[in-house]
Amino acid sequence: MTKGKPVLLRRVLWSLIVLDLLAIVGMRVGVSTLSTEINWVIIMTIYLTISLLFWILQDHKNKFIKVTTIILMLFTFFFGMSAGSIGALGTAFILGEYEAKMSKKITASLTYTEFTLGNALNDYRGKRIEIAKKIAFFPVLQYLIVKKEYYDINAYAHELNVNYSQDKNILVLSTWNNKDTENKLFPDTIVVK
């Protein structure tokens, strides 16, 4: 679509670069969209931008830039193909800690998200919880207000009960031992501001 249209190509490239910078800044400061799928698509635009740069630079007049670009392109695409096919299981293990196990709204503006920590390759087990608040003036975005990690086998092995008290702004996390329903395991109280 952009062949022979350098102005359109520059606009596409700069649009992707701006989106990439927004994604990187958002990741660093804890701002994301309300949709996990949209967040993944925005992060994947970084790969699209790199691919577009390779495509542009492989036709460069300078031989060194052209050859370097082709080598980098082959390495990048080979790594991507092997990670997506042969290494799919390893990729799933690596990304498993970044995929939410459970997410739910605890109020109209607060979202509770739970991630499982650890896998077959790690010697630790636990859960990471994140509480995000919707940005009032831009309601499709949210920012991270609480992030906690629990390296506890009880947190890992049992479902966490989430109770939020709006009047006190307190979130209570707990789990139950399946064998002994009288005793709560792993209690934690989080003040949500």
Salt bridges, closest charged atoms under 4 A:
GLU114 OE2 - LYS127 NZ 3.29
GLU130 OE2 - ARG128 NE 3.37
ASP188 OD2 - LYS148 NZ 2.96
